Amino acid sequence: MTLDQLKPGDSGIITSIGGQGVLRRRLLDMGLTPRTKVTVRKVAPLGDPIELFLRSYVLTIRQEEAAKIEIKEDTKE
């Protein structure tokens, strides 16, 4: 499953980051690294962008970028 498939309020654990080159490096630099817990806080009315909560801060990314991030759904609350 990918990060863009989560609904607001859902959480997941990042398993891998897709993409290549500059985009992948940028995602990693923003803290989106494997084994990081991510919670979707909000989704814009048209679905883009997505607001995430991770590592004690809020991050907003485009849906296109979120589709490159593989996650497993976090069942522990």
Number of C-alpha atoms within 10 A of each C-alpha: 14 18 27 23 13 18 14 14 10 16 24 22 19 21 17 15 22 14 13 10 8 9 14 16 13 12 19 13 10 10 13 22 16 15 13 14 19 22 20 23 17 17 19 10 8 6 11 16 18 24 18 20 16 16 11 6 8 13 17 16 14 14 18 13 18 21 16 20 22 19 24 16 17 14 9 6 5
